[in-house]
């Protein structure tokens, strides 16, 4: 069976999944990218050049249309989407495939789905979309029309969780056509070559940031965007009045609140530190030595990948009820969920979790159990089984 996975560009948490799918003898797997983004590229949301420090193109089969893109924003420009669509039409008519999966509801993916249906191929979508948030009435109508139209050309919908399942249902998909495959994540085995590589990265992080030594860390890993609300978290942490053993550590940056956060932190607030952008090795070390990872996002947050990444590293979690993964946090008892509009509720949860070691240990243990279903091999095994059951 020939299985084609269509994706905009390399997305870090998908790379280990591609490597695992490439190992499967039952399928002939290939990833098709619109663009091959440079290892070091400008990310407009971080507002800087970044490098995740992993090999994005090793040990799996891939093709791409355009090379040497240096800015991720260029990928989703309307002009690029039209160019990609023309390339896709020619590609799909000339290449052999049995099943095509599109990652997201982009316009070129609609073109790919239409072509695939004309060729009588099996079509699948993988999306991290949710239907939370306040939108203008006209935008609601347009979204409803577009998603329902695209869904006419899709055979199967592979959901990542409860809210993502509800998103598909909201736009006319019958539940029996939705298959649940939890989102696979970057893991320690993929990020670090061996124990020596891990120890070098660990030493480097603590040499750069000696203020982390012998402290209990509450970690915020993310961009400083409006929807992610880093200042909301900082204010909640201050209101919680935790003892001096605890520090709030922010990594990432960029975005609307970047200068605001830095101006605040430069006033030397006690126990709050900003460490800048961290690649996947560095952030993995920080996960491993953090007690709590927080994502206080407002509407617009999708899955909350950083929480899933952290769940593998013995962390407990705090998230708002507007983060996509929040129902799974409640169901699996891996952390606390607060009402997104209530800063005092966030402060109370920070206070509760920093005071209650037994509760933290319970959440950590449950996270390690939960993390087994977000391993790349788990998702690859499940995908392979689903593909084998298709009648082609």
C-alpha positions in Angstrom: 0.0 0.0 0.0 1.3 3.5 -0.9 0.5 6.0 1.8 1.2 9.7 1.1 1.3 12.3 3.9 0.8 15.8 2.6 2.2 18.6 4.9 3.1 22.3 4.6 6.7 22.0 5.9 8.6 20.0 8.5 6.7 20.2 11.9 9.0 19.0 14.7 6.6 16.7 16.5 5.7 14.9 13.3 9.2 14.0 12.4 9.6 11.0 14.8 6.2 9.7 13.6 7.4 9.8 10.0 10.5 7.9 11.0 8.4 5.2 12.7 6.0 5.0 9.7 9.0 4.5 7.4 9.9 1.3 9.3 6.6 -0.3 8.6 6.9 -3.1 6.1 3.2 -3.2 5.4 3.1 0.3 3.8 5.2 2.3 1.4 5.2 5.6 3.2 6.2 9.0 1.9 5.9 12.6 3.2 5.3 15.3 0.7 6.1 18.9 1.8 5.1 22.1 0.2 8.4 23.6 1.3 11.6 22.4 2.7 12.4 25.0 5.4 16.0 25.7 6.2 17.3 24.2 9.4 17.9 27.7 10.7 15.0 29.9 9.6 13.1 33.0 10.7 9.9 32.3 12.6 7.6 35.4 12.6 5.9 34.3 15.8 9.2 34.1 17.7 10.3 37.1 15.7 13.8 35.7 15.3 15.9 33.0 13.6 15.4 29.7 15.3 16.9 26.2 15.0 15.3 23.3 16.8 18.6 21.3 16.6 17.1 18.0 15.3 17.6 16.3 12.0 14.3 16.9 10.2 15.0 14.8 7.1 16.8 11.6 8.3 15.5 8.1 8.2 12.2 8.6 6.3 11.1 9.0 2.7 10.1 12.5 1.6 9.7 14.9 -1.4 9.2 18.6 -1.5 8.2 21.3 -4.1 10.3 24.2 -3.0 13.6 24.4 -1.2 15.6 26.9 0.9 12.7 28.7 2.4 14.1 30.9 5.2 10.8 32.2 6.7 7.9 30.0 7.7 5.5 32.9 6.9 6.3 32.5 3.2 4.8 29.0 3.2 1.2 30.0 3.9 1.2 33.1 1.7 -1.7 33.1 -0.8 0.7 33.2 -3.8 2.6 30.2 -2.5 -0.6 28.3 -1.9 -1.6 28.8 -5.5 1.9 27.7 -6.8 1.7 24.6 -4.6 -1.8 23.8 -5.8 -0.6 23.7 -9.4 2.4 21.5 -8.5 0.1 19.2 -6.6 -2.2 18.6 -9.5 0.7 17.5 -11.7 2.3 15.5 -8.9 -0.9 13.5 -8.0 -1.7 12.6 -11.6 1.8 11.3 -12.1 2.6 9.5 -8.8 1.4 6.2 -7.5 -0.5 6.3 -4.2 -3.5 4.5 -2.6 -4.2 6.7 0.5 -3.5 10.4 0.9 -3.6 12.2 4.2 -3.7 16.0 4.3 -2.5 17.8 7.4 -4.9 20.7 7.9 -7.6 22.4 5.9 -5.4 24.6 3.6 -6.6 25.4 0.1 -3.9 23.2 -1.6 -5.1 20.3 0.5 -8.6 20.8 -0.8 -7.2 20.6 -4.3 -5.3 17.4 -3.4 -8.5 15.9 -2.0 -10.5 16.7 -5.1 -7.8 15.2 -7.3 -7.6 12.1 -5.1 -11.3 11.5 -5.3 -11.3 11.9 -9.1 -8.6 9.2 -9.1 -10.7 7.0 -6.7 -8.1 7.1 -3.9 -8.8 6.9 -0.1 -8.7 10.3 1.5 -7.9 11.2 5.1 -7.5 14.4 7.1 -5.4 15.0 10.2 -6.2 18.4 11.8 -5.5 20.0 15.2 -8.4 22.4 14.9 -11.0 23.2 17.5 -14.3 25.1 17.5 -13.8 27.3 20.6 -13.8 31.0 20.6 -15.9 34.1 19.8 -16.1 34.8 16.1 -18.1 37.3 14.0 -21.3 36.0 12.6 -20.1 36.3 8.9 -16.9 34.4 9.8 -18.9 31.6 11.4 -20.9 31.2 8.2 -17.9 31.2 6.0 -16.1 28.7 8.2 -19.1 26.5 8.3 -19.5 26.5 4.5 -15.8 25.9 3.8 -15.3 23.1 6.2 -18.5 21.3 5.2 -17.5 21.6 1.5 -14.0 20.2 2.1 -15.4 17.4 4.2 -17.4 16.1 1.2 -14.1 14.9 -0.3 -12.8 13.1 2.8 -13.3 9.5 3.7 -11.8 9.3 7.2 -11.1 11.9 9.9 -8.2 11.1 12.3 -8.8 13.1 15.5 -6.3 13.8 18.2 -8.6 14.2 21.1 -12.1 15.1 22.5 -12.2 18.8 21.3 -10.8 17.9 17.9 -13.5 15.1 17.5 -16.1 17.7 18.4 -14.7 20.0 15.8 -15.3 17.5 13.1 -18.8 16.7 14.4 -19.6 20.4 14.5 -19.0 20.6 10.7 -21.2 17.7 9.7 -19.0 14.6 10.2 -20.6 11.5 11.5 -18.9 10.1 14.6 -18.4 6.6 13.1 -16.2 8.2 10.4 -13.8 9.6 13.1 -10.9 7.6 14.3 -9.0 8.6 17.5 -5.2 8.6 17.1 -3.6 10.7 19.9 -1.0 13.3 18.8 2.5 11.8 18.8 5.3 13.9 20.2 9.0 14.4 20.2 10.5 12.1 22.8 13.9 11.8 24.6 15.0 8.9 22.4 14.6 11.0 19.3 16.1 14.2 20.6 19.3 12.8 22.2 21.7 10.5 20.4 22.8 8.8 23.6 23.4 9.4 27.4 26.5 11.4 26.6 24.6 13.7 24.4 22.0 14.2 27.1 24.6 14.9 29.8 26.3 17.5 27.6 23.0 19.3 27.0 22.2 19.1 30.7 25.6 20.6 31.7 25.2 23.3 29.1 21.8 24.4 30.3 22.8 24.7 34.0 26.1 26.4 33.2 24.2 29.0 31.2 21.5 29.4 33.9 23.0 28.8 37.4 19.9 30.5 38.9 18.0 27.2 38.2 20.2 25.2 40.5 18.4 23.8 43.7 15.1 25.5 42.7 11.7 24.0 42.1 10.7 25.2 38.6 7.3 26.2 37.2 8.0 26.4 33.5 6.2 28.3 30.7 7.5 27.2 27.3 6.0 29.2 24.5 5.7 32.3 22.4 4.7 35.6 24.0 1.5 36.0 22.0 -1.8 37.5 23.0 -3.6 34.1 23.0 -0.9 32.5 25.2 -1.0 35.3 27.8 2.5 35.2 29.5 1.7 38.3 31.5 -1.5 36.7 32.8 0.7 33.8 34.1 3.3 36.2 35.6 0.6 38.1 37.5 -1.0 34.8 38.6 2.3 33.5 39.9 2.9 36.7 41.9 -0.6 36.6 43.4 0.0 33.0 44.4 2.7 34.1 46.9 4.7 30.8 46.7 7.8 30.4 48.9 11.3 31.1 47.8 12.1 27.5 46.8 10.0 28.1 43.7 10.8 30.0 40.5 8.8 30.8 37.4 10.9 30.2 34.3 9.8 31.5 30.9 11.3 30.4 27.6 10.4 31.2 24.0 9.5 34.8 23.5 8.7 36.9 20.5 5.2 38.1 19.7 3.0 40.9 21.0 4.0 40.7 24.7 7.8 40.2 24.2 8.9 43.7 25.1 6.2 43.9 27.9 7.5 40.7 29.5 11.1 41.8 29.3 10.5 45.2 30.7 8.7 43.7 33.6 11.4 41.1 34.3 14.2 43.7 34.0 12.7 45.3 37.1 14.1 42.2 38.9 10.9 40.6 40.2 11.8 37.9 42.7 11.9 34.4 41.4 10.9 35.1 37.7 13.4 34.5 34.9 13.3 34.6 31.1 15.8 32.3 29.4 15.1 33.1 25.7 14.4 30.7 22.9 15.4 27.1 23.6 15.9 24.3 21.0 14.5 20.8 21.6 17.5 19.5 23.5 17.4 22.4 25.8 13.7 22.4 26.4 13.8 18.7 27.1 16.3 19.3 29.8 14.1 22.0 31.3 11.0 19.7 31.2 13.0 17.1 33.0 13.9 19.4 35.8 10.6 21.2 36.1 8.0 20.3 38.7 5.1 22.1 36.9 4.5 23.1 33.3 1.8 25.8 32.7 -0.1 26.9 29.6 -2.6 29.7 30.4 -3.8 30.3 26.9 -7.0 32.1 25.8 -9.0 31.3 22.7 -6.9 30.3 19.7 -4.7 27.8 21.3 -4.8 24.4 19.6 -3.6 21.1 21.2 -1.0 22.5 23.6 1.9 20.4 22.4 4.3 21.7 25.0 2.1 20.0 27.7 2.2 16.7 25.8 5.9 17.0 25.5 6.3 17.7 29.2 4.1 14.8 30.2 6.9 12.4 29.2 9.4 14.1 31.6 7.9 13.6 35.1 6.0 16.9 35.2 2.6 17.9 36.5 0.5 20.3 34.4 -1.7 23.4 34.7 -3.8 24.6 31.7 -6.7 26.8 31.0 -10.0 25.4 29.8 -9.3 26.9 26.4 -6.3 24.7 25.7 -7.2 21.9 23.3 -5.8 19.1 25.5 -7.6 20.2 28.7 -10.3 17.4 28.6 -7.6 14.8 28.5 -5.8 16.5 31.4 -9.0 16.1 33.5 -9.8 12.6 32.3 -6.3 11.2 32.9 -5.7 13.3 36.1 -2.4 14.7 34.8 -2.8 18.2 36.2 -5.2 21.0 37.0 -7.5 23.0 34.6 -8.7 26.5 35.5 -11.4 28.8 34.1 -9.5 30.9 31.5 -11.1 34.2 32.5 -10.2 33.9 36.2 -6.7 34.9 37.1 -7.5 34.2 40.8 -8.3 30.6 39.9 -4.9 30.2 38.2 -3.2 31.7 41.3 -5.1 29.3 43.6 -4.0 26.3 41.4 -0.4 27.4 41.5 -0.6 27.8 45.2 -2.3 24.4 45.6 0.2 22.5 43.4 3.3 24.1 44.9 2.1 23.3 48.4 0.9 19.7 47.8 3.8 17.4 47.0 1.5 14.3 47.1 -0.8 15.8 44.5 2.2 16.6 42.3 3.5 13.1 42.5 0.1 11.7 41.6 -0.1 13.9 38.5 3.5 13.0 37.5 2.8 9.3 37.8 -0.4 9.7 35.7 1.5 11.7 33.1 4.0 9.0 32.6 1.2 6.5 32.0 -0.6 8.9 29.6 2.6 9.6 27.7 2.7 6.0 26.5 -0.1 6.8 24.0 1.6 9.8 22.6 4.8 8.0 21.6 5.6 8.0 17.9 5.6 4.2 17.7 2.1 4.0 19.3 0.7 6.3 16.6 2.5 4.6 13.8 1.2 1.2 14.9 -2.3 2.5 15.1 -2.1 4.2 11.7 -0.7 1.0 10.1 -3.5 -1.1 11.5 -6.1 1.3 10.2 -4.5 1.3 6.8 -4.4 -2.5 6.7 -8.1 -2.6 7.3 -9.0 -0.3 4.4 -10.6 -1.9 1.4 -8.7 -0.6 -1.6 
